[in-house]
């Protein structure tokens, strides 16, 4: 409940254009390893460009990968990380992650294959 309240608070700060405070709370949520809100917080950070340090964002992806409770959750995080890399012009890293999903026969295999074609 506390983490969900913090997420709402971070969104309110964003709406009030207080990006620094919002980013601080969202990072705290990511570090809490909450199965739902940590991923949501990272998605918000990426969507709103709150962290400009790509390496820091990648480290957050890795943290979420380690804390994923199911293989499907981990694969979804890997897919998002691949798309983030591609968006940030690290196409090779993104493609390698997509290939990883294909090689492990992930439920996201067909999507990864489709993305590699583009």
Buried (B, 14 or more C-beta within 10 A) or exposed (E): EEBEEBBEBBBEBBEEEEBEBBBBBBBEBBEBBBBEBBBBBBEBBBEEEBBEEBEEBBEBBEBBBEBBEEEEBBBBBBBBBBBBBBEBEBEEBBBEBBBBBBEBEBEBBEBBEEBBEE
